[in-house]
Amino acid sequence: MSGFGDFDFLIGEWTIRNAVLRQRLAGSTEWEAFDATSKVEKVMPGMDGVFSGNLDQMFVPARGFTGMTLRLYNPETQLWSIYWSDTKSFRLFPPTVGRFDNGAGTFFGDDVEGGRPVKVRFDWTAGDSPVWEQAMSADEGATWEKNWVMRFERK
């Protein structure tokens, strides 16, 4: 069942060290750090017992919000779709879509930042201490600005 287990490294409870760029797509080089916790579980078991997705809730008391990520695997396309929502925006963001290759996952999507359309990229590094990075591009992907990094450690 290739692909279904790509995010198995993330199942469980985590302490997350976040670093966020203070201003996105504005040439900022100042970063803010804050902690969060997360619980990730498999969801949507099929009749064959294989789970086709996972769900996490991220608790961010330092920033006053809770976030949720739903990741769904499509075996026909062999692609994951990643959906995010939080209690600051109260909306479901457009998905990023992609796959893993040798423990590294790359996912792309479209969104709006500061009223302008942007490309979004999520980069996942799997393993015992996973890392997630978000980057945005205001020039159709010619250049990318990394604006959020999350480093996961098991609770």
Buried (B, 14 or more C-beta within 10 A) or exposed (E): EEBBBBBEBBBBEBEBBBBBBEEBBEEEEEBEEEEBBBBBBBBEEEEEEBBBBBBBEBBBEEBEBBBBBBBBBEEEEEBBBBBBBBEEEEEEBBBBBBBBEEEEBEBBBEBEBEEEEBBBBBBBBBEEEBBBBBBBBBEEEEEBBBBBBBBBEEE
